[in-house]
Amino acid sequence: MTTAPALRSRRLTVSYLPAPWPDPLPYLRLRGRWLEQAGFAVGAQIRVRVEPHRLILEVIDEEPPEAPRALNSLIPTIDMGPHII
């Protein structure tokens, strides 16, 4: 039986995005089921607190937004009554 990895720490690399100026723009990508396990659901709003050499991420609202519905559930249904052919 395989156990889930510990949620305590992750090692990431700061990458960069191309930019129209000479200095590269730092870029940090976070993804994985460990985010969900730590309470960061898809669509959750987060706060990023910045300190020297430290970023602290916190969920702002505990209730994740409602999952998107299928497109056909957004189209209103029109009742045409009984049909006579």
Secondary structure, 3 states (H helix, E strand, C coil): CCCCCCCCCCCCCCEEECCCCCCCEEECCCCCHHHHHCCCCCCCCEEEEEECCEEEEEECCCCCCCCCCCHHHCCCCCCCCCCCC
